[in-house]
Amino acid sequence: MEIDYGLYLITDRSFLKGRSLKNVVEEAILGGVTLIQVREKNISTREFYNVALEVKEVTKYYKVPIIINDRIDIAQAIDADGVHLGQSDMHIKIARKILGEEKIIGISAGNVKEAVDAERDGADYLGIGAVFYTGTKKDIETPIGIKGLKEVCNSVKIPSVAIGGINETNFKEVLSTGTNGISVISAILGKDDIRQASKNLINR
């Protein structure tokens, strides 16, 4: 599967303001989003399954890959295109055994060592960051900044997306580092016009 990592949207229902997740995802895709990650932290397994299935209806229709954050069981249950795993989630080698070679496995990396290890262990892509301070990720200490992002990008050959505090004012500087794309939440979901917000980030 050929993946376009250009504009990678991570879902967060706290930004919906009463809008339906399906409609928001559709508007984002119509605006240019190339990849969707379903991320849920505080809901039951059954609810996560239902949310993911709902999003998959849209991504399947538009032929956009769907990635599940953390939960290999949910990814299997809805036959998602892959999973994204953090440094404290299941090890990629075990995830690969469970999911098989054809699924996408992304790994979060905050420094060169984590990136190099993930590439060596078979990651398909990296989520590098946090690049800047962000309101949606409470557990980061110091952002790596543009310089750190560039160092991590240059340490690996696999594709990468930059994440953390990226928006319409700084995304061009982020892309100048050589990363393959940008990963956003509030820069799209926090806007009233989802489609236009996506277009603003893709017109580069």
Disulfide bonds with the S-S distance in Angstrom:
none
